[in-house]
Amino acid sequence: MTRETILELLERVQAGEITPSAALRELARLPYEDAGFARIDHHRTLRLGLPEVIYATGKTPEQVAEIFARMAAAGGSVLATRGSAEAYAAVQERVPEADWHEMARIIGLRKPATREDSGPVAVVCAGTSDLPVAEEAAVTAEYLGLRVARIQDVGVAGLHRILAEREALNQARAVIVCAGMEGALPSVVGGMVAAPVIGVPTSVGYGAAFAGVAALLGMLNSCSPNVCVVNIDNGFGAAYVAAMIVRGATAAQPEMSEAAAAQR
């Protein structure tokens, strides 16, 4: 249940269209709805301004579909990450409007309208092999209402490629950088921009890359002070943090403007 649906519910009580006891039954689902095998946190949108997201790995297609359908019934956007074609088929039987983003492995519903002040966020990937993780980040960010600029195949083996994207990078309020191998790209981008950079190490590389551990350690040791790091292949987590950064910056803008005006 989103802020909008709760406000609509209260307005219906005020207008006499629904009784207070009926509204109470609707609100009783907060802070979560018990589905037996899962407790769905409908209250997360109220706490964070961003919805709970289904992690599909380890769940049966039927479990994913049940959670997805209950969240869809509560209103707002629904997102399931690390989904499979089988899980999508089960979801579509219950929620025909759901979409399947194959490369990102995301099942989604009702992508929200993107606000003009909600970004842009740049999603950068070092190589084509990093695209699945980068797409998970980009698609997640779009479902969270952000404008996204995709910058692909700009790894450090050819620095002229990332240097050619300076304008797009400078416009971003947050930059997500996905890279495997030695994981050097976030440090390079961090030295180019005046925005938070979220490094996403990917499990791409030969044996000594240790399935992303080398990239993870490289990013954690970045000398660029604006670089922070999420876990290996965690494009979703990077997008969620980026959305909170952008929302926080947007909310703070009026106060910052007033303070600046007072100083003048």
C-alpha positions in Angstrom: 0.0 0.0 0.0 1.6 3.3 -1.2 1.2 6.8 0.3 -1.2 7.6 -2.5 -3.5 4.6 -1.8 -3.5 5.3 1.9 -4.4 9.0 1.2 -7.2 7.8 -1.2 -8.5 5.4 1.5 -8.6 8.2 4.1 -10.4 10.5 1.6 -13.0 7.8 1.0 -13.6 7.5 4.8 -14.0 11.3 5.0 -16.5 11.2 2.1 -18.5 8.5 3.7 -17.8 6.0 0.9 -16.2 3.5 3.3 -16.7 2.9 7.0 -13.8 3.4 9.5 -13.9 -0.3 10.4 -13.5 -1.3 6.7 -10.6 1.1 6.4 -9.1 -0.3 9.5 -9.2 -3.8 8.0 -7.3 -2.4 5.0 -4.7 -0.7 7.2 -4.3 -3.9 9.3 -2.1 -5.3 6.5 0.6 -2.8 7.7 3.4 -3.2 8.4 3.3 -6.6 6.6 1.0 -9.2 5.0 1.4 -12.8 6.1 1.3 -15.1 3.1 2.3 -18.2 5.1 5.7 -18.8 3.5 6.5 -15.0 3.3 5.8 -11.8 5.2 5.3 -9.1 2.6 6.5 -5.7 3.8 3.9 -3.3 2.4 5.1 -0.7 4.9 8.5 -0.3 3.3 7.3 2.2 0.8 6.1 4.4 3.7 9.4 4.1 5.6 11.8 4.5 2.7 9.7 6.0 -0.1 10.8 2.9 -2.2 9.0 -0.5 -2.4 10.0 -3.9 -1.2 11.5 -6.0 -4.0 11.2 -9.8 -4.5 14.4 -11.7 -4.7 13.3 -14.6 -6.9 16.4 -16.9 -6.6 15.7 -19.8 -4.2 11.9 -19.4 -4.5 9.7 -21.6 -6.6 7.9 -20.0 -9.6 4.6 -20.4 -7.7 6.0 -18.6 -4.6 7.3 -15.7 -6.8 3.9 -15.5 -8.5 2.0 -15.5 -5.2 4.1 -12.7 -3.6 4.0 -10.7 -6.9 0.2 -11.0 -7.1 -0.3 -9.9 -3.5 2.0 -6.9 -4.0 0.3 -6.0 -7.2 -3.1 -6.1 -5.4 -1.7 -3.6 -2.8 -1.0 -1.1 -5.5 2.2 0.6 -6.9 5.0 -0.9 -8.8 6.3 -4.5 -8.3 9.7 -5.8 -9.0 11.2 -9.3 -8.8 15.0 -9.6 -9.4 17.0 -12.6 -10.4 13.9 -14.1 -12.0 13.7 -16.9 -14.5 11.5 -17.5 -17.6 9.6 -20.1 -15.6 8.9 -17.6 -12.7 7.8 -15.0 -15.3 5.4 -17.5 -16.8 3.9 -18.2 -13.4 3.6 -14.5 -12.6 2.0 -13.7 -16.0 -0.8 -16.3 -15.3 -1.7 -14.3 -12.1 -0.7 -10.8 -13.3 -1.0 -10.6 -17.2 0.4 -7.0 -17.3 3.8 -8.0 -15.9 6.8 -7.5 -18.0 10.0 -9.6 -18.5 13.4 -8.0 -18.8 15.5 -11.0 -19.9 19.0 -9.7 -19.8 18.4 -8.0 -16.4 16.5 -11.1 -15.2 13.8 -8.8 -13.8 10.0 -9.3 -13.7 8.2 -5.9 -13.3 4.8 -4.3 -13.2 3.6 -0.8 -13.8 6.9 1.2 -14.3 6.2 4.6 -12.7 6.2 7.8 -14.6 9.7 9.3 -14.4 9.9 12.6 -12.7 12.0 15.3 -14.4 14.0 15.9 -11.2 14.7 12.2 -10.6 18.1 11.9 -12.0 19.7 11.3 -14.3 21.7 8.4 -12.9 24.4 7.0 -15.2 24.9 3.3 -15.3 28.4 2.5 -16.7 29.8 -0.9 -17.6 33.4 -1.7 -18.4 32.7 -4.4 -21.0 29.9 -6.3 -22.8 30.3 -9.2 -20.4 29.2 -6.8 -17.5 26.0 -5.9 -19.3 23.6 -8.3 -17.3 24.7 -6.7 -14.0 24.5 -3.2 -15.5 21.0 -3.9 -17.0 19.8 -5.1 -13.6 20.9 -1.8 -12.2 19.5 0.3 -15.0 16.1 -1.5 -15.1 15.8 -1.4 -11.3 16.5 2.3 -11.3 13.9 2.9 -14.0 11.3 1.1 -12.0 12.2 3.2 -9.0 11.3 6.3 -11.1 14.8 7.5 -12.1 16.0 8.7 -15.5 18.9 6.5 -16.6 21.8 7.1 -19.0 23.4 3.9 -20.1 27.1 4.0 -20.9 28.4 0.7 -22.2 31.8 -0.9 -23.0 34.1 1.9 -21.7 36.6 -0.1 -19.8 40.1 1.1 -18.8 41.8 -0.8 -21.7 40.7 2.1 -23.9 40.5 5.3 -21.8 39.4 7.4 -24.8 36.0 5.6 -24.6 35.1 6.8 -21.1 36.6 10.3 -21.7 34.2 10.7 -24.6 31.3 10.4 -22.1 32.3 13.3 -19.9 29.2 15.3 -20.6 26.8 12.5 -19.7 28.8 11.7 -16.6 28.9 15.3 -15.4 25.1 15.5 -15.6 24.5 12.5 -13.4 23.5 12.9 -9.8 24.9 9.4 -9.0 27.0 7.0 -11.1 26.8 3.2 -11.0 29.9 1.6 -12.4 29.9 -2.2 -13.1 33.3 -3.8 -13.8 35.1 -7.1 -13.5 38.7 -8.2 -14.0 40.8 -5.8 -11.7 37.8 -3.5 -11.1 39.7 -0.2 -11.9 36.9 1.7 -13.7 35.1 3.1 -10.6 38.3 4.8 -9.5 38.7 6.4 -12.9 35.1 7.6 -13.0 35.4 8.8 -9.4 38.3 11.1 -10.5 36.1 12.5 -13.3 32.9 13.4 -11.6 31.6 15.4 -8.6 28.9 12.9 -7.7 28.7 9.7 -5.6 30.1 6.7 -7.5 28.7 3.2 -6.6 31.1 0.5 -7.7 29.6 -2.9 -8.6 32.2 -5.6 -8.9 31.2 -8.3 -11.4 32.2 -12.0 -11.5 33.9 -11.5 -14.9 37.5 -12.4 -15.5 40.0 -15.2 -15.7 41.0 -17.4 -12.8 42.9 -14.8 -10.7 39.9 -12.6 -10.7 38.4 -15.1 -8.3 34.8 -14.6 -9.5 34.7 -11.0 -8.7 36.8 -10.9 -5.5 39.7 -9.2 -7.2 37.4 -6.5 -8.5 35.7 -6.1 -5.1 39.0 -5.7 -3.3 40.3 -3.2 -6.0 37.2 -1.1 -5.6 37.3 -1.2 -1.8 40.9 0.1 -2.1 39.9 3.0 -4.4 41.8 6.2 -3.9 38.8 8.2 -5.2 37.0 9.4 -2.0 33.6 9.5 -3.7 33.5 5.8 -4.5 31.5 3.3 -2.4 31.0 -0.3 -3.2 28.2 -2.9 -3.1 28.6 -6.7 -3.3 29.6 -8.7 -6.3 27.1 -8.6 -9.1 24.6 -6.6 -7.0 23.3 -4.2 -9.6 20.0 -4.1 -7.8 21.6 -2.9 -4.5 23.5 -0.2 -6.4 20.3 1.1 -8.0 18.4 1.1 -4.7 21.1 3.2 -3.0 21.3 5.5 -6.0 17.6 6.1 -5.8 17.8 7.0 -2.2 20.8 9.4 -2.9 18.8 11.1 -5.7 15.6 11.3 -3.7 17.5 12.7 -0.7 19.3 15.3 -2.9 16.0 16.3 -4.4 14.3 16.7 -1.1 17.2 18.8 0.2 17.3 21.2 -2.7 14.6 23.7 -1.5 16.3 24.0 1.9 19.7 24.5 0.3 18.2 27.1 -2.1 16.7 29.0 0.8 20.0 28.9 2.8 21.9 30.2 -0.3 19.3 33.0 -0.8 19.6 34.0 2.9 23.4 34.2 2.5 23.1 36.5 -0.5 
